[in-house]
Amino acid sequence: MNAEFTKVFELTLSEKLQLLEDLWDSIALIPEQIPVLDWQKEELAKRKAAYLQNLGSGSSWEAAKERIRSGQYGA
């Protein structure tokens, strides 16, 4: 491992979490550079087709958050 990067392991948990957040934010600035794999494109196309066949099958973001918070993941 690069000696420069080994310093990361010496950070506190809080500092590591902040570093992760900062890295993720920097990646999010360039979404066009994040590769989408063929199997991901196929899965998205399959889900879109299923949704278009039954437009009432989706949930609002608020309803989905509520299910997640209440532990009803599969509902």
C-alpha positions as CSV (number, residue, x, y, z in Angstrom):
1,M,0.0,0.0,0.0
2,N,1.1,3.5,-0.7
3,A,2.7,5.0,2.4
4,E,0.8,8.2,1.8
5,F,-2.5,6.4,2.1
6,T,-1.6,4.5,5.3
7,K,-2.0,7.8,7.2
8,V,-5.8,7.5,6.5
9,F,-5.8,4.6,9.0
10,E,-4.5,6.8,11.7
11,L,-7.5,9.2,11.5
12,T,-10.2,9.2,14.1
13,L,-13.5,7.6,13.2
14,S,-15.0,11.0,12.9
15,E,-12.3,12.1,10.5
16,K,-12.6,8.9,8.4
17,L,-16.3,9.5,8.1
18,Q,-15.8,13.1,7.0
19,L,-13.2,12.0,4.5
20,L,-15.6,9.4,3.1
21,E,-18.3,12.1,2.8
22,D,-15.9,14.5,1.1
23,L,-14.8,11.8,-1.3
24,W,-18.4,10.9,-2.2
25,D,-19.3,14.6,-2.7
26,S,-16.4,15.0,-5.1
27,I,-17.5,12.0,-7.1
28,A,-21.1,13.2,-7.2
29,L,-19.8,16.4,-8.9
30,I,-18.9,14.3,-12.0
31,P,-21.8,11.8,-12.5
32,E,-21.1,11.5,-16.2
33,Q,-17.8,9.8,-15.3
34,I,-19.4,7.1,-13.2
35,P,-19.8,4.0,-15.4
36,V,-23.1,2.3,-15.7
37,L,-22.6,-1.4,-16.4
38,D,-24.6,-3.3,-19.0
39,W,-26.4,-5.4,-16.4
40,Q,-27.4,-2.2,-14.5
41,K,-28.8,-0.7,-17.7
42,E,-30.7,-4.0,-18.4
43,E,-32.1,-3.9,-14.8
44,L,-33.2,-0.3,-15.1
45,A,-34.9,-1.0,-18.5
46,K,-36.7,-4.0,-17.0
47,R,-37.9,-2.0,-14.0
48,K,-39.1,0.9,-16.2
49,A,-41.0,-1.6,-18.4
50,A,-42.7,-3.1,-15.4
51,Y,-43.6,0.3,-14.1
52,L,-45.0,1.4,-17.4
53,Q,-47.2,-1.7,-17.5
54,N,-48.6,-0.8,-14.1
55,L,-48.3,2.9,-13.5
56,G,-50.0,2.6,-10.1
57,S,-47.3,0.3,-8.8
58,G,-44.9,3.0,-7.7
59,S,-44.7,4.9,-4.4
60,S,-44.0,8.5,-3.6
61,W,-40.6,9.3,-2.1
62,E,-42.4,10.3,1.2
63,A,-44.2,6.9,1.3
64,A,-41.0,5.0,0.6
65,K,-39.1,6.9,3.4
66,E,-41.9,6.1,5.8
67,R,-41.8,2.4,5.0
68,I,-38.0,2.4,5.5
69,R,-38.2,4.2,8.8
70,S,-41.0,1.9,10.0
71,G,-39.0,-1.3,9.0
72,Q,-41.5,-2.3,6.3
73,Y,-39.0,-2.7,3.5
74,G,-40.9,-5.2,1.3
75,A,-44.3,-3.5,1.5
